[in-house]
Amino acid sequence: MAERIEQRIEGRLPELEQLERVGLFTRKEIKAVIKKASALEYKIQRRALHKEDFIHYIQYEINVLELIKKRRSRIGYSFKKDEIEYSIVQRIHGLFKRATEKWKDDIQLWLSHVAFCKKWNKKIQLSKVFSAMLAIHPDKPALWIMAAKWEMEERLSSESARHLFLRALRFHPESPKMYQEYFRMELMHAEKQRKEKKEFEQAKMDLGKFNYSEEVLNGEMARIIYRNAIQKIKGAEFHLSLLSVAKLFDFTEDVQKEILENLQAEHADDPLTWDYIARQELELESLPSPECLSKQTKASEVVRKEERCCAVFEEAVTSLPTEAMWKCYLTFCLERLNRKTNSEELRQKRLERTLSVFSRAHASTLLPETLYKQWLHLLLECDLSQKATEVAEAATERFIQSVEMWQTRLQVLIKLTSDSVAPCFEEAVRQVKSKGSLPLWTLWVEWSEGANSKEETEALYQRSLLVTAPADSVTMKEKYLDWAYRIGGYKKAKKVFTSLHESRPFSLEFFRKMIKIEKEQESCKILNLREYYERALREFGSTDSDLWLDYIKEELSHPQGKPANCGNIHWRAMKMLEGELVEKFVSKYTLLQTGHL
């Protein structure tokens, strides 16, 4: 092994001599490079290889390249690159090759090699890397797309990109993304050829020898891809994704028309189709030059366009009365409502339309649960309190098991300072399963803190601990302790802690809160802190090494602490902690003893 390493170091000598000769590195730096390279070579020549050693070696060589680049820029010397940089780059390629052959499944390693090739403009090498990577990872569409894009955009080889896409589709015949990118690539190729032809025509050159195909120029290749794609992949969403790509090119009117016709014929029962057709009305130019129009005329034109959109949506919810269709309609209305406008008339029309559509969707019991919250927010903004109350009640009747719906209704009642808040809370926790009721109890106690007496609030906290699921009761205990300290100080917090300390389950945060409260007192007692730590360690001593370390720190830092107890705590920690936590604890304990923690 030593002979091989010595041979590899000797192979570096010509480049190192050149570095010294041209003044990029000093003799001392050359010796440092040889020493570091020798150490790195030893690591990658061992029997038991580690990926990190290759990564460190590669990173070191890249750092040397970067340093050479900076020094060349500083002194203005640009010669001897073949003897210096080329040799280092080839060595890095070799390291990457060895690493990727050993750890074939590490995608990040392959991508690092790709990034290196791109940065140093090694196109031939990059083609080889892509070829090797795709041979091992043909199951990853993103890698095929990356390789094809590079061939198309960097090497300007549409033929190579097409070949890669065709190979990729053998492995991924039902990948929407693959078809989208192939479709885009063919349109880019057509656009490139159209530009070339136009430039040649302007230069009055003979186009006979260039053999431009009219079919290719008009996007016929992309049309073929589209037709093949829709045989494999169904759904309006895919059609629309290809249509959005086609719209980026100004010569694809025929392709767009075909996609749109197929979309309407095959997916008339899909809300996305109706949504797209309706929104197209916004893009139609009714008046020739909108820049010359007055603000009022512009607003009137926007009103007309939005009304045409809504006419399509109205037809849609009649032909396709589903939650998804109403959601599309309402999403459109809300988007338009949220757009800024100086026209109060336009703003008012949008508001009236949105409220009307909300009401009709609700009346047809097709308003999605997720949109009720936005409707209620809008009603409150418009000071329609009575309507908001009625809608909130109707929403909880329809989604009687929904915690979020009850929460929204209660928030509305609280905001309106209604007298029915407390009865509504009672009804909510009765209807909702206890397992998911934590948000309701949290909201209830927060409201009670401001609206009820301390006794009523405390009774509510105690009740919540009994009826919530065990996991949820953990959060309520933390909130109860916080509240007790806020309203009654240390004595009240201590009393609540004492009443709860055997009421499992607990969170570590519950004990840490009590420890923090104790430490905030002027007469902080170590006996109390020990009690809190001991109780916390009963629950979490086997799974939290930091808790033991905090206990030890407390004994060391507290005026009444006993450093002699630290050894006993350390011994107990070693017995209770599990697995890797022991090593973690020992490491931190050592740092603590040396004063570095």
C-alpha positions in Angstrom: 0.0 0.0 0.0 2.9 2.4 0.9 4.4 1.9 -2.6 1.1 2.7 -4.3 0.7 5.8 -2.2 4.2 6.9 -2.9 3.7 6.4 -6.6 0.5 8.5 -6.5 2.3 11.3 -4.6 5.1 11.2 -7.1 2.5 11.6 -9.9 1.6 14.9 -8.4 5.1 16.3 -8.4 5.0 17.9 -11.9 1.9 20.0 -11.1 3.4 20.9 -7.7 6.6 22.0 -9.4 4.7 24.1 -11.9 2.8 25.7 -9.0 6.0 26.7 -7.3 7.7 27.7 -10.6 5.0 30.1 -11.6 4.7 31.6 -8.2 1.2 30.4 -7.3 2.4 28.4 -4.2 5.5 28.7 -2.0 7.8 25.8 -1.2 6.4 25.6 2.3 2.9 25.4 0.9 3.9 22.6 -1.5 5.3 20.6 1.4 2.0 21.1 3.3 0.0 19.9 0.2 2.2 16.8 0.0 1.8 16.0 3.7 -2.0 16.5 3.5 -2.4 14.5 0.3 -0.3 11.6 1.8 -2.6 11.5 4.8 -5.7 11.5 2.6 -4.3 8.8 0.3 -3.6 6.5 3.2 -7.3 6.8 4.3 -8.7 5.8 0.8 -6.2 3.0 0.3 -7.3 1.0 3.4 -9.2 -2.2 3.3 -12.1 -0.8 5.3 -13.1 2.2 3.2 -15.3 5.0 4.5 -17.3 7.4 2.2 -16.4 10.4 4.4 -12.7 9.9 3.6 -13.4 10.2 -0.1 -15.6 13.2 0.4 -12.9 14.9 2.5 -10.3 14.2 -0.1 -12.5 15.5 -2.9 -13.3 18.6 -0.9 -9.6 19.2 -0.2 -8.7 19.0 -3.9 -11.6 21.3 -4.8 -10.4 23.8 -2.2 -6.9 23.7 -3.8 -8.5 24.4 -7.2 -10.4 27.3 -5.8 -7.2 28.7 -4.2 -5.3 28.4 -7.4 -8.1 30.2 -9.2 -8.1 33.1 -6.7 -4.3 33.4 -6.9 -4.3 33.4 -10.7 -6.8 36.2 -10.6 -4.8 38.2 -8.1 -1.4 38.0 -9.9 -2.9 37.9 -13.4 -1.2 34.7 -14.5 -3.3 32.5 -16.8 -0.8 30.0 -18.3 0.1 26.4 -17.6 -3.5 25.4 -16.8 -3.1 22.1 -18.6 -0.2 21.1 -16.4 -1.8 22.3 -13.2 -5.6 22.5 -13.1 -6.2 19.7 -15.7 -4.2 17.3 -13.6 -6.2 18.1 -10.4 -9.5 17.9 -12.1 -8.7 14.5 -13.5 -7.7 13.3 -10.1 -11.0 14.6 -8.6 -12.9 12.7 -11.4 -11.0 9.6 -10.4 -12.0 10.0 -6.8 -15.6 10.5 -7.7 -15.5 7.5 -9.9 -14.1 5.2 -7.2 -16.6 6.6 -4.6 -19.7 6.2 -6.9 -18.6 2.6 -7.8 -18.3 1.7 -4.2 -21.5 3.6 -3.0 -23.7 3.3 -6.1 -26.9 4.0 -4.2 -25.8 7.4 -2.8 -27.6 9.8 -5.1 -26.0 12.9 -3.4 -22.6 11.6 -4.3 -23.5 11.3 -8.0 -25.1 14.8 -7.9 -22.0 16.2 -6.4 -20.0 14.8 -9.3 -22.5 16.3 -11.7 -22.2 19.7 -10.0 -18.4 19.6 -10.1 -18.5 18.8 -13.9 -20.8 21.7 -14.5 -18.8 24.2 -12.5 -15.5 23.3 -14.4 -17.3 23.0 -17.7 -16.3 19.3 -18.3 -19.0 18.5 -20.8 -17.6 15.2 -22.1 -17.0 13.9 -18.6 -20.5 15.0 -17.5 -22.1 13.0 -20.3 -20.2 9.9 -19.0 -21.3 10.7 -15.4 -25.0 11.0 -16.5 -24.7 7.8 -18.5 -23.2 5.8 -15.6 -25.7 7.3 -13.1 -28.7 6.5 -15.2 -27.5 2.9 -15.8 -27.6 2.4 -12.1 -30.6 4.6 -11.2 -33.1 4.3 -14.1 -35.9 4.3 -11.6 -35.6 8.0 -10.8 -37.4 10.3 -13.3 -35.8 13.4 -12.0 -32.3 12.2 -13.0 -33.4 11.5 -16.6 -35.0 15.0 -16.8 -31.9 16.6 -15.4 -29.7 14.8 -18.0 -32.0 15.6 -20.9 -32.3 19.3 -19.9 -28.5 19.5 -19.7 -28.1 18.0 -23.2 -30.7 20.4 -24.6 -29.8 23.6 -22.8 -26.1 23.4 -22.3 -24.9 21.1 -25.1 -27.6 22.4 -27.4 -28.2 18.9 -28.6 -31.9 18.3 -29.0 -31.2 14.9 -30.6 -29.4 13.7 -27.5 -32.1 15.1 -25.3 -34.8 13.4 -27.3 -32.9 10.1 -27.2 -32.7 10.4 -23.4 -36.4 11.1 -23.0 -37.3 8.2 -25.2 -35.2 5.9 -23.1 -36.6 7.4 -19.9 -40.2 6.7 -21.1 -39.4 3.0 -21.4 -38.8 3.0 -17.7 -41.5 5.5 -16.8 -44.3 5.2 -19.3 -46.8 6.8 -16.9 -44.8 9.7 -15.5 -46.6 13.0 -16.0 -43.5 15.0 -15.3 -41.5 13.1 -17.9 -44.1 13.8 -20.6 -44.3 17.5 -19.6 -40.6 18.0 -19.9 -40.4 16.1 -23.2 -43.2 18.1 -24.6 -41.5 21.3 -23.4 -38.2 20.2 -25.0 -39.7 19.6 -28.4 -41.4 23.0 -28.3 -38.1 24.6 -27.3 -36.4 22.8 -30.2 -39.1 24.1 -32.6 -38.7 27.6 -31.3 -34.9 27.4 -31.7 -35.3 26.3 -35.3 -37.8 29.0 -36.1 -35.4 31.7 -34.8 -32.6 30.2 -36.8 -34.7 30.2 -40.0 -35.8 33.8 -39.4 -32.2 35.0 -39.0 -31.1 33.2 -42.1 -34.0 34.6 -44.1 -33.2 38.1 -42.9 -29.6 37.5 -44.0 -31.0 36.3 -47.4 -29.2 33.0 -47.1 -30.1 29.9 -49.1 -32.2 27.7 -46.8 -32.0 24.7 -49.1 -29.1 23.0 -47.4 -30.5 23.5 -43.9 -33.6 21.3 -44.5 -36.0 22.9 -42.0 -39.1 20.7 -41.6 -42.4 22.7 -41.6 -43.9 20.0 -39.3 -41.1 20.5 -36.7 -41.4 24.2 -37.0 -45.1 24.1 -36.2 -44.6 21.9 -33.2 -45.8 18.7 -34.7 -43.3 16.6 -32.7 -44.8 18.1 -29.5 -48.3 17.3 -30.8 -47.3 13.6 -31.2 -45.9 13.5 -27.7 -49.2 15.1 -26.4 -51.3 12.5 -28.2 -49.2 9.6 -26.9 -49.2 11.1 -23.4 -52.9 11.3 -23.0 -53.3 7.7 -23.9 -51.2 6.8 -20.9 -52.1 9.5 -18.4 -55.7 10.5 -17.8 -57.2 13.5 -16.0 -57.8 17.2 -16.6 -54.9 18.3 -14.5 -52.4 16.6 -16.9 -54.1 18.2 -19.9 -53.9 21.6 -18.3 -50.2 21.2 -17.4 -49.4 20.6 -21.0 -51.6 23.4 -22.1 -49.8 25.8 -19.7 -46.5 24.7 -21.3 -47.8 25.2 -24.8 -49.0 28.7 -23.9 -45.4 29.8 -23.3 -44.8 29.6 -27.1 -46.4 31.9 -29.6 -46.6 29.4 -32.5 -48.7 26.7 -30.7 -52.2 28.0 -31.4 -53.2 24.7 -33.2 -51.7 22.6 -30.4 -53.5 24.7 -27.7 -56.7 24.4 -29.6 -56.5 20.6 -29.8 -55.7 20.3 -26.1 -58.6 22.5 -25.2 -61.0 20.7 -27.4 -59.9 17.3 -25.9 -60.2 18.7 -22.4 -63.8 19.9 -22.9 -64.8 16.6 -24.7 -63.1 14.1 -22.3 -63.2 16.0 -19.0 -66.4 18.0 -18.9 -67.2 16.4 -15.5 -63.9 17.7 -13.9 -64.1 21.0 -11.9 -60.6 21.9 -13.2 -61.9 22.0 -16.8 -64.7 24.4 -15.9 -62.4 26.5 -13.7 -59.9 26.9 -16.6 -62.6 27.8 -19.1 -64.1 30.3 -16.8 -60.8 32.0 -16.0 -60.0 32.2 -19.7 -62.7 35.0 -19.9 -60.4 37.2 -17.9 -57.7 37.0 -20.6 -60.0 38.0 -23.5 -59.4 41.6 -24.6 -62.7 43.3 -25.3 -61.4 46.8 -25.8 -58.4 47.5 -28.1 -56.2 49.7 -25.9 -56.8 49.6 -22.1 -54.0 52.1 -21.4 -56.0 54.9 -22.9 -59.2 54.2 -20.9 -60.4 56.1 -17.8 -60.3 54.5 -14.4 -64.1 54.2 -14.5 -64.1 52.6 -17.9 -61.4 50.1 -16.8 -63.4 49.2 -13.8 -66.5 48.6 -15.9 -64.5 46.4 -18.3 -63.2 44.4 -15.3 -66.8 44.0 -14.1 -67.9 42.7 -17.5 -65.0 40.2 -17.7 -65.7 38.9 -14.2 -69.4 38.6 -15.0 -68.5 36.5 -18.0 -66.3 34.3 -15.8 -69.2 33.9 -13.3 -71.6 33.0 -16.1 -69.4 30.1 -16.9 -69.1 29.1 -13.2 -72.9 29.4 -12.9 -73.3 26.9 -15.8 -70.6 24.7 -14.1 -72.4 24.4 -10.7 -75.6 23.6 -12.5 -74.0 20.9 -14.7 -71.7 19.7 -12.0 -73.2 20.3 -8.6 -70.3 19.1 -6.4 -68.3 20.4 -3.4 -65.2 20.6 -5.6 -67.0 22.7 -8.2 -68.4 25.1 -5.7 -64.9 25.3 -4.1 -63.5 26.4 -7.5 -66.2 29.0 -7.9 -65.7 30.4 -4.4 -61.9 30.4 -4.7 -62.2 32.5 -7.8 -64.6 34.9 -6.0 -62.3 35.3 -3.0 -59.3 35.9 -5.3 -61.1 38.7 -7.1 -62.4 40.1 -3.8 -58.8 40.2 -2.4 -57.5 42.1 -5.4 -56.8 45.8 -4.7 -59.0 48.3 -6.5 -59.6 52.0 -6.3 -63.2 51.5 -7.5 -65.6 51.2 -4.6 -68.3 50.0 -7.0 -66.1 47.1 -8.2 -65.2 46.3 -4.6 -68.9 46.2 -3.6 -69.9 44.0 -6.6 -67.2 41.5 -5.7 -68.3 41.5 -2.1 -72.0 41.0 -2.9 -71.1 38.2 -5.4 -68.9 36.4 -3.0 -71.5 36.5 -0.2 -74.2 35.3 -2.6 -72.1 32.4 -3.8 -71.3 31.4 -0.2 -75.0 31.4 0.7 -76.1 29.4 -2.3 -73.3 26.8 -1.8 -74.3 26.5 1.9 -78.0 26.2 0.9 -77.3 23.4 -1.4 -75.2 21.7 1.4 -72.2 21.6 -0.9 -70.0 24.2 0.8 -66.7 22.5 1.8 -65.9 22.6 5.5 -62.6 24.4 4.8 -64.4 27.4 3.4 -66.8 28.1 6.3 -64.1 29.8 8.3 -63.4 32.3 5.4 -67.2 32.9 5.1 -67.5 33.7 8.8 -64.5 35.9 8.7 -66.0 37.8 5.8 -69.4 38.2 7.6 -67.7 39.5 10.7 -65.7 42.0 8.5 -69.0 43.2 7.1 -70.6 43.6 10.6 -73.2 40.9 9.8 -73.1 39.5 13.3 -76.5 37.8 13.3 -75.8 36.1 10.0 -72.4 34.9 11.2 -74.0 33.4 14.3 -76.6 31.6 12.2 -73.9 30.3 9.7 -71.7 29.1 12.5 -74.5 27.2 14.1 -75.5 25.6 10.8 -71.9 24.6 10.1 -71.6 22.7 13.4 -74.9 21.0 12.7 -73.6 19.8 9.4 -70.1 18.9 10.6 -71.0 17.9 14.1 -67.9 15.9 14.8 -65.5 18.5 13.5 -63.3 20.1 16.2 -62.2 22.9 13.8 -65.9 23.7 13.0 -66.8 24.0 16.7 -63.7 26.0 17.4 -64.6 28.4 14.6 -68.2 28.8 15.9 -66.9 29.5 19.4 -64.4 32.0 18.2 -67.2 33.9 16.5 -69.3 33.9 19.6 -66.4 35.0 21.8 -65.7 37.8 19.3 -69.3 38.9 19.5 -69.3 38.6 23.3 -72.4 36.4 23.1 -74.2 35.1 26.2 -74.3 31.6 24.6 -70.5 31.0 24.7 -70.6 28.7 27.8 -73.5 26.6 26.7 -71.9 26.3 23.3 -68.7 25.0 24.9 -70.7 22.4 26.8 -72.4 21.3 23.7 -69.1 21.2 21.8 -67.3 18.9 24.2 -70.4 16.7 24.4 -70.5 16.2 20.6 -66.8 15.9 19.9 -64.9 12.8 20.8 -62.6 13.3 23.8 -59.5 12.1 21.8 -59.5 15.2 19.6 -61.0 17.8 22.0 -57.8 19.5 23.2 -58.2 22.6 21.0 -61.7 23.1 22.5 -60.6 22.8 26.1 -57.6 25.1 25.4 -59.9 27.7 24.0 -62.4 27.2 26.8 -60.0 27.7 29.7 -58.4 30.7 27.9 -61.8 32.3 27.5 -62.7 31.4 31.1 -59.6 33.1 32.4 -60.9 36.5 31.2 -64.7 35.9 31.6 -65.1 33.8 34.8 -64.0 33.8 38.4 -60.8 32.1 39.5 -62.8 29.4 41.2 -64.8 28.6 38.0 -61.7 28.6 35.9 -59.9 26.2 38.3 -62.9 23.9 38.3 -62.7 23.9 34.5 -59.0 23.1 34.5 -59.6 20.2 36.9 -62.6 19.0 34.8 -60.4 19.0 31.6 -57.9 16.7 33.2 -60.6 14.1 33.9 -62.3 14.1 30.5 -59.5 14.7 27.9 -57.5 11.8 26.5 -54.3 11.1 28.5 -52.0 12.6 25.8 -54.1 15.8 25.8 -54.2 16.0 29.6 -50.4 16.5 29.6 -50.9 19.9 27.8 -53.7 20.9 30.2 -51.5 20.2 33.2 -48.8 22.5 31.8 -51.4 25.2 31.2 -53.0 24.7 34.6 -49.6 25.2 36.3 -48.9 28.3 34.3 -52.3 29.8 35.2 -51.9 29.0 38.9 -48.5 30.8 39.0 -50.0 33.8 37.1 -53.0 34.3 39.4 -51.7 33.0 42.7 -47.9 33.1 42.7 -45.5 30.5 44.0 -47.8 29.1 46.8 -50.6 28.5 44.3 -48.3 26.9 41.7 -46.7 24.7 44.5 -50.2 23.6 45.6 -51.3 22.7 42.0 -48.0 20.8 41.4 -48.4 18.8 44.6 -52.0 18.0 43.6 -50.9 16.7 40.2 -47.5 15.1 40.8 -49.0 11.6 40.8 -51.5 12.2 38.1 -49.8 10.5 35.1 -49.0 11.0 32.3 -46.6 14.0 32.5 -44.4 15.9 30.1 -40.9 16.9 30.9 -41.9 20.5 30.3 -44.3 20.2 33.3 -41.5 19.5 35.7 -39.1 22.1 34.1 -41.8 24.8 34.5 -42.0 24.0 38.3 -38.2 24.1 38.5 -38.1 27.4 36.7 -40.8 28.8 39.1 -38.7 27.7 42.1 -35.6 29.3 40.8 -37.4 32.6 40.3 -38.0 32.8 44.0 -35.7 34.9 46.2 -35.5 32.0 48.7 -35.0 29.2 46.2 -34.6 26.0 48.2 -32.4 23.2 47.0 -34.6 20.7 48.8 -37.5 21.7 46.6 -35.4 21.6 43.5 -34.2 18.1 44.4 -37.8 17.0 44.9 -38.8 18.3 41.4 -35.7 16.7 39.7 -36.3 13.4 41.5 -39.9 13.3 40.4 -38.9 14.2 36.8 -36.2 11.5 36.8 -38.8 8.9 37.8 -40.7 9.6 34.6 -37.9 10.5 32.2 -34.6 9.4 33.7 -34.1 6.6 31.3 -34.7 8.6 28.1 -33.3 12.1 28.8 -29.5 12.5 29.6 -29.7 16.3 29.7 -32.1 16.1 32.7 -29.3 14.3 34.7 -26.8 16.9 33.7 -29.1 19.8 34.7 -29.5 18.1 38.1 -25.7 17.9 38.5 -25.3 21.5 37.4 -27.9 22.5 40.0 -26.0 20.8 42.8 -22.8 22.5 41.7 -24.2 26.0 41.2 -26.7 26.4 44.0 -25.5 28.0 47.2 -27.1 25.2 49.3 -26.0 22.5 46.8 -23.8 19.6 47.7 -21.2 18.8 45.0 -20.6 15.6 46.8 -24.0 14.4 45.6 -22.8 14.6 42.0 -21.0 11.3 42.1 -24.2 9.6 43.3 -26.3 11.3 40.6 -23.7 10.2 38.0 -23.8 6.6 39.1 -27.6 6.5 39.0 -27.6 8.1 35.5 -25.3 5.4 34.2 -27.6 2.7 35.5 -30.9 4.2 34.2 -29.9 5.6 30.8 -30.3 3.4 27.8 -28.1 2.7 24.7 -26.4 5.7 23.0 -27.6 8.0 25.7 -24.9 6.7 28.1 -22.2 7.8 25.7 -23.8 11.2 25.2 -24.1 11.6 29.0 -20.5 10.6 29.6 -19.2 13.0 26.9 -21.1 16.0 28.3 -20.3 15.1 31.9 -16.6 15.1 31.0 -16.9 18.5 29.5 -18.8 19.7 32.6 -16.0 18.5 34.8 -13.4 20.3 32.7 -15.4 23.5 32.7 -16.2 23.5 29.0 -20.0 23.0 29.4 
